[in-house]
Structure formats: structure tokens, C-alpha cells
Amino acid sequence: MLVGANNAGKTNILSAMNFLIGDRYPMPGNLQDSDYYNRNTDLHIKIRIDFEHGYYRFIEFDTSRPQYPLNVQDVRGQPVRPFNNAMREDMAFAYVDASRNFEKQFGASRWSLFGQALRFLHAELRNDAAKLDALRKSLGEAHQLMETDLYKGFEQHLREAFAAQLKTARYDVSFEFRTMEETNLYRSLFPTLVERGSPRSPLEVGSGVRNVLVLALFQAFAKSFRGDAVLGIEEPELYLHPHAQRSLMRQFEELASAGNQIFISSHSAHFLDVSRSDRIVLVERCEDDEEEVCTQVAITSGEELLALRKALHPGREMTVESMRSFIRNIRTAEMTEAYFARVVVVVEGATEREALPIYAKALGLDFDQAGVSIVGAGSTSAIDTLVHLYEAHAIRRYIIFDNDVENDQEKTTNRTLCRLLAQPEADVPPAQIHNDFAIVDGNWEKQFQAELDAMEVGLYAKLEGDARAALGIAPRRNKPLVARFIAENLIERGMPPPFVRSIVEKIAAKAAAA
């Protein structure tokens, strides 16, 4: 799963794969000026794909090799030449880009998605002698029915006209049905929609329906013809509502379980599973050593993530599967948003999540515009898991948690978070605001009460009472709604608490450096 901000390079990765093993033979003449960095065609382009299994070790295209830009090696490291279409079929890449070009995908070209399907259908039929003989017999009978008097007269007139022009030649001419030619066996196939019993061409309906049909072709191809297909799809969420997106992702999971490899680029959280962070490839736009713009990716494995977890919890028995099971139990939809963010703020619960963006926007930091996501862990004990998830993909993090203690479990959690943040371990770590984290004194409400009462005695109690009265909230219930109400009221008064202002400044600095 390729994720990241717009213009990070996700499409470039899929396009490069498609150029090398997609629907056209990789030739320098197929490159456009826009394929070169800054449209500078004096630069060279190099694309390489390595294979872990099968006959090939790698395939590489390099414009700096003027005589033979394509370099293919087998598992022994020996060059493979010539690289022909039969070899290309072994590693063919079926790709559906964001344009969802219906005519292209359902075209009968040898390398279109539908064209590849037709080749598989034809190959199966050619290998079934009994069916092929029966088909030839049936087609022969059909051809006889088609030889009407008008047909026979037309053929005779063609023969006579041809003979009149070439009286000395030993040639004759007649019509021959070419249905049995390889390229014609299945070329008459075309998808037809049925609406209330009436057939309709897909070209007559909206783009949303055609998009679904292209996705269906993508899935049907993988299920029917290849158990080892390499498939790529860009933004599968297009035109699909959230339920359909989740359903589609489950179908992709089935294809992957059947042995297919699927590369997906997406901006939708519905296609991300934080419990399988090994499947997430974070794509970022950055500067290289020469201060040129480049794309880099951050990936991790289950074993690498497990190593982080074990280093923080040396006495805890964990496996990759038990770790993933725990993450599945605590995951929420908002946790996936961090993979699209420049900075993620990990907080303990919904109170901070609801209130902090309000203060930040009033103080000049719009979280959405700055690419800042705020994620509630649900409890302090889950914070370190989320931090490790995001750390494994090098996502910039800011952590906020309370230092209050009501039982031994909370003491243990606080000591764990201190280790995580490279701070001296303590049951009750001191409240502080750091460049990478903030520890709230007591909890969010207690910190607010102390700072607001220092500005105006009884102010917090008054605002809390106003919130519960205005919203009809009983005491000690719906703290996030109360926090939001207080935040909006304080912003109207121009009175953001000092500790919130300091936290926002730290987050803003981290976002600016991203």
C-alpha cells in the first residue's frame, strides 16, 4: 500500500513499474519529456525491478546504456537476450491508473487488461482438442448458413473481376471465414450492462459505473487467470462510498491470499490496516544529498516493529501475531490518518483530540492546512504502541499524556512512557512541555482549572457549568464536549491557557521542519 501526501511520488512508482513490465515494450522512444526530472532530457532514467521468486533476478531499463537500454538477468545472474513477448507475459503487470480509461482497459490490445484475459482464454481453448474440434464443426455449419445467394453472387463477381485484371496469372480468389484466427477467437467479447432486462453499452452510462466495471475486470483477471499476478491500481477509492471501499479492500485481501501481489496507491484510510504496518509503504517528497527533489519510501516489517516493542517491554512475551492481534483490538479509523500527515499528535483520549485543534487554529496553526493529524489512543497504556507504529515509518510525532496515577497499572504505564521518551523513570513524571512531548499535570481538566483560576478565580467552574447547562450534559459526563465548549468560549475571550499555547508552538515548529 503506497500512501503519502499529494505529489509525493506514489504515481511515479506505479508508472515506472508499468513502463518496465506493463502494456508496452520498454523503449526510450516511449518516454515523454515530462518523464524526465525538470523535463531535462539530458538526464538519464533508470528503472529496476528485482524479483524474489521465479526465473528472473531483475529487469532494468537504463537510458545511459545507448546500445541496449534493457538489462534482464536470470536467477544465475546471466543476461537474458533477446527479451521477447513470451518472456514479458511471465512477469506482466496489470495496471489500472486513476483515469480509469474504460476503452483502454477493455480494449483487445495484446497488453491491455482485457487483452491479457483474452490471451488466457484463447490458450485454454487451444489446449482442449475436443472442444476445438466441436467448435470448428459448429462454426463450419454457421458459415454454411451465412453463404446466402447474395453472398455467393458477391464472391463470384469478385472472382470474375480479379480474373479479368490478371488473365495470365495462376491465381484465383475466394472468401474465407477467419473466425479461427488467434486474434479473433474471443475478440468479439464485450461487457454489456443489463438494466431492467434491457442491454446497454457501458459507454452509455456514467463514469462511476464504468469505474466499478474496470475494478471488476481487475479483480476477475486476478481470480481467473493468475495465481501469481502482479497487479497495480491507483486510487481504488474513486467513485466509491466508504462501505464499498471497505468491501473492495477485503476482496484485495483475498486476491493477495491467493498468491497475487497487489500494489495500491491510495488517499483513503479505509484501505489501511495499522495492524499490518508491514504492508504500508510511506512515500515522501524530500531533498537528496544534492538538494534536488526526490522521493523516498519508509517501510517496515513485523519483525522490526516487534523489536521496538520488545526493547520497551523486555519482560513481556510477544510474537508478531500477538502484537498484531493487540493492535487490531485497539485500532480505530482515525489511527490510519497519521500515514497521510506531516506530523501526528498522539494524545490520551477524546478530550484533548476535540479541544486542541480549536486552540491551535486560533493561535495560527490550522491542523488541516499544516498536515497535522491528532490521534486519540483511547488510554495511556496504548500510547506507546501507536508511537512505535508511527516511528517504524519515520512519521514525525508529538506525544501528550497525563501524569495522574490512581493504581499500580497507571504507575507502570507512566514508567513505560518515560522510557519511551528517554526520560528518568517515575511513577508520576513531572509536568513539562518538551520539543517532542508534553506531560500534563494531573489531567487535562485539572491543568485547565489551575491555569484558568490563576487568570480569573472560579473561571473554570463557571465555564464548565455553562457548558453542561447549554449542552444538557450531566456532571462528570461527556468531557470531550465540555472541553470543546470551553475551548470555543476561551478563544472568543482571547484567553488560551499558557500551557496549551506552549504545546501548539512546539507542534508548529515540528510541522514547519517537516
N, C-alpha and C positions, 0 to 999 in steps of 0.2 A: 504494500500500500504506500504510494507516494503522496505525501502530504506536505503542506507548506504554504507560504503566502503566494499571492499572485506574482507572476513574473520571476519566480524563484528558479525555474528551470525544469519543472516536472514534465511539461510537454516536450521539451528538448530531449529528455531521456527516452521517452517513448518514440519520438520521431526518429531518433538515431537508431534505435532498435529496428524500427520499421524500414528505415533506409537500408540497413545491412541485411536483414533476413525477411523483409516484408514482400510487398506485392510487385516490386520492380527489381531487376538486377542492379546491384550497386555499382554505378559508374560515375566518374567525375562529371560527365555531361548532365547527370540528373540533379546536380546541386544548383541551387539558386543563390543569387548574391546575398540574399537575406540569411542564408545558412552560415555565412562567414561572420566572424566577430567584427562588429562595426562595418559590415559589408565590405571588408577589405579582402579581396580575393587573392592577394599576395600571400596571405597567411595559409597555413595548412590545416586540414581537418583530418583527425584520426578517430576512428570508432573501433572499439574492440569488444567482443563478447566472448567470455570464457564459459566452457561447459563442464559441469561436474560429472556428467554421465554420458554414455553413448560413444560413438565412433570419433567425434571431433574433440580436439583440445580447445581450440579457439578459432574464431574467424575475425579478421582485422581488415579494415579499409583505411588507407593512408595516402593522402594526395601528395605526400613528399616522395612517394615511390612512383615516378612517372611512367615506368615501363609496365608495371603490374601492380596497381594500387590495392588489389585484393590479395590477402595473405591468409590461407587456410591451412591449418595443421591438424593431423590426426593425433590420437592419444599417444603415439610413439614419438611425436614431435616432427614427423615427416611432412613435407609440404604436399598438399592435395591439389593436383592440377590435371586437367582443367576442372574448374568448378562449374558443373553443369546444372541444368534444371532438376534432374533426378536427385542430385545432392541437396539442392535447395529445398526440395519437398521434405527431406528428412528433418530439417530444422525450421520449417516455415513458421512465420509469426503472423497470426491472425489479429488484425488491429482495427479497432473502431475508435475513430477520433471524435472530438467534441462536435464536429459539424454534422455527424450522423447522416452522411450523404447516402440516402436510400438507393439512388441509382447506381452509385459506385459499389456499395456493399452487395447489392443483389445483381450486379452485372455478371455476365457469363465469362468475363476475362479469366484467364487461367489462374491468376493470383488474387482475384477478389475473394472475399469470404465465401460467397455463394459459388464462385467458380471452383474453389478448392473442394467444396462439398460435392459439386457435380463430378469432379475427377474421382472422388472416392466411390460415388455411386456407379460410375462407369466401370471402374476397376473391379468392383464386386460382380457386376453383371458379366464382364468378360471372363471371369473365372468360373462361372456357372454354365457349363456347356449345355446342360439340359434346358435351362431357361433361355439360353441364347438361341438354340435351335427352334424352340417353341415360338420365340419372338420373331425370328426370321420367317417362319411359316405364316404366322399371323399377319406380319407386315406384307408378305407376298400376296396374301389374299386381299388385304386392304388396297394394295397397289392395283390389283386387277379391277377392283370396284371403281377406282379413280380413273381408269382408262375409258373415259366416255367417248362417244362419237366425235365430239368437238376436240377432245384431247388427241385422238388418233389422227384427225384431219390436220390439226396444227403440227403434229410431229411429221406427217407426210409432206406438208408444204415446206417445212424446214429442210427435210432431206432433199427435196427436188431443187430448192433454191441453192443449196450448198453444192449439189452435183453440177448444176448449170454453171457455176462460177469456176469449179475445179474439174473440168471434164477429163483432164489427163491424170489426175491424181487417183491413187488407190484407196481413198478414204470414203467412208460413209459416216452418217451421224444419226444418233437417236437419243431419246431421253432416257435417263436412268435415275431412279429414286435413290437419294443418298442418305436415307434415314439411318443407315447402319454405320455411317462415318463416326469416328470417335467424338468429334466435336459437336455432333448433332443428336446423340442419343438422348441426353437429358436437357438439352438447351431450351427445349420448349417449356420447361418448368418455370412457373412464375407464381408468386404468392397472390392469392385472391382473398379479399375480405368478404365476409357474408354478413349483411345487415338485414335482419328480419326476413331471412330467406332469399334475399337478392344479392348476387355477386357485385362487388365493387372493386375497382382498382385502388391500390394503396395511394396512388398519385392523386386520387380524388378527395382524400381525407386530410385532416390536419397534421401538422408536423409532430404533435405529441404522439399520435397513433403510429406514425411511421417510425418514430424513435423507439417505441416499445417493440415494434416488429423487428428492427435491427438488433435490439438487445436479445429478442427471442432467437434470432438467427445465430447470434454469438453463442448463446447457451446450447442450442440444438447442435451446432457444429461440434462443440467440445464433448457433448454427451454421446453423439452418434458415431463420430469418425475417429477421434483421437483419445487415447487414454494418457497421452504424454504431450498434449498440445502446449505450445507457448502462446498465450493469449494476452492481449493488451487492450485496455479500454480506458478512455478518458472521460472523466466526469459522468459516471453512470447515473448520478442523481438527477440529471437534466430531465425535466418534464415529469418527474415522479414525486408524489406526495410522500411524507415520512413513512407511512406503513408500507408502501410499495418499495421504498428504499431498503427497509429492513428485510423485507421478503426477498428482494433481489440479492442482498448480501448473503443470506442463508443459502441461496442457490449457488452463489460463487463458492461458498464453503464446500458444498457438495462436489463441485467440479474439482476443487483443489484436492479433496479427499480421494477422488478417483484417479489422481496422478497427474492432473494438468497443473501447469504453472501459470498464474494469472498476475499480471502487472496492472494495477489500478491507480489512476491519479484522481484525487477527489478533494472537494472542499466541504464535504458533508461529514458531520460527526457520526452519522448513522452507519458509516462504513468502517469505523474504527472500533477495535476491541482492545481496550487497555490491558486486558489480561493476557493478550498475545502481542506484547510490545515487540517481539522478535519479528513480527510481520510488518512493522511500521518503519518506513524509510522517511526520515525528516529531511526535506530538501530546502536549502537556504541559499540565498544570493549573498555573496561576500566579495572581498578583495583578496587576490592572491599575493604572493610574495613580491610581484612586480607592480602591485597596486592596480591591477586590471580586474574588471568584474568577472567573477567566476561563480560556478555552482558547486556546492559541496553537500554531501549527504551524511547523515548521522544514523547509524544502525546499531542494534544491539542483539544479543542472543539471550535465551533463557538462562544459560549458564552464567553469563556476565552479570545479569541482573541478580541472580541468586547469590553471586559472590558479594555484591554490595549488601544484600540483606544479611548474609551470614556474618560479614565483618562488623555490622552494627549489633547483631544479636548472636554472639558467639556460642551461647549456651542453648540456643533453640534449634530443635531438629526441623530441618526444612529440606524439601526437594523442589525441583522445578514445578512439578504438578501441584504440590500442596501450596506453593507460593501463588500459582495462577488461580487455584481454587479460592484462596483468600481474596485475591484482587477481584475475582468475579462476584464475590459476596458483597464487597463494599463499593463496587463501581456504580457510577451514575452517568447520565448523559453529559453533564457539564464537565466531567473529568476529561473527556476527549477534546474539548475545545482548546486545551492548552497546546495541543500539537499544531494548532494554526496560529499561535500567539507569538509575539516577540518576547514577552515576559509573562510568566504566570505567577499570580499571588495565591499562595496556599494558605487558607485560613481554617479555623477550627469548625465553624458552623455557619448557619444561615444569617445570624445577626450581623456579623462582620461583612458577609457577602452582600447583604442588602444595603447596608449603610455606607460602606467605604466608597463605592463608585460615586455616590452623591457628593460627598465631601471632596473627592478628587476632582470632579468636574468643576465644582465651584472654585477650586484652587488652581485651575488651569490645566488639569490633566484629564482629558477625556479618554477613558479606558479604551473605548472602541476605536477612536481615531489613532491612538498610540499603539494599538495592537496588544493591549494588556487584558488578560483573562484572569478572573478571580474564581477560584475553585474551593468549595467547602468540602472538607474531609469527612464531615459528619461527626467526628470525635477527635480528640487529641491523639488517641492511640493509632489512628490511621494516617496521621500527617507524614510520618517517616516513610511509609510505603509510597505515598504519592510523590514525595520528594525524590525518592530513588527512581520511580518510573520516569520522571521528567529529567532527572540527572543523567540517566542512561542514554538519553537522546540529546544531551547538551542543551536543554531548554533552560533559559535564564529564569531563576526562581527568586521569590521573596516570600518568607515564611512569617506568619503571625500566629501566636498562640498564647493562651492564658497560663499563669503560673499558680493558679489556685489548686489546693490539694484537699480532698475530702476522704481519701482512702489510700491504702498502700499501693493499689494499682496505679493511681494517678502519680504517686511519687516515682514509681518505676518508669512511667511514661515520660515524666519530666527529665529524669536522668538520661533516658534514651535520647531525647531531643537535644539535650546538652551535648552528648557525644556526637550526634549528627552534625551539630553546628560548631564542633571543635571548641566547646566552652567547658569550663570546670563543672563536673557533675554535681548536682544539688537537687535535693527533694523539692525545694522551692527556689528556682533560679531567680536572680534579681531582675526586676523590671528594667528594660533597656530598649533603646532603638539603635539598631546596627545597620550597616550598609546592606546586609543580606537578610536580616530578620528583625522582628520586634517581639519582645516578651511583654505582655500586658499585665499590669499589676492587679492581681486578683482575677478579674474577668472584665469583659468589655463594659458591662453596666457599672461595675464598681469604679473602674478607671474614669468613666464618664462622670459619674456622680462626684468624684473627688475634684476633677478639674472644673466642672460646671459650678459646683458650690464655691470653689475658690474665686470664680468670676462674679457669682451672684448667689448668695446664700439661699438654699431651697430651690434653685432653678431646676435641677434635675427632677426633683419630686413633682414640681409644677408641670413640667413638660411631659413627664410620664403620665400624670393624671389627665392632662389634656388629651394625650394620645388615646388612652383607654376609653375616655368619655366619647371622643369623636368617632372612634372606630368600633365602639361597642365591645371592647375586649376585657375579659375578666382579669383580675390580678394574677400575676405570675404566668400568664399565658401569652402566646404569640409574640415573643420577644423580638423576632425579626421585624414585624410590622411596626412595633413601638419604636424600634431603632430607626427605621426608615422615616417615621413621622417626626421624630426628634431631629434627625439629620436635616430634613427639609425646613423645619422651623428654625434651627440654628443658622442655616445658610441664609434664610430671609433676614435674620437679625445681624448677619455678618459676624458670627461668633463661632467659627470652627474651633474645636478644642485643640490646644497646643500639641498634644501627643499625636493626634490624627494628622495635623499639618506636617509634623516631622516625618511621619510614616510616608505620606504622599510625596514629600520631597525625595526620600530615598528611592521610592518606586520610580519616580520621574527620572531620576538620574540613571537608574538601571535601564529604563526604556530608551533613553537618549543614547546610551552607549551600545545598544543592541544593533 
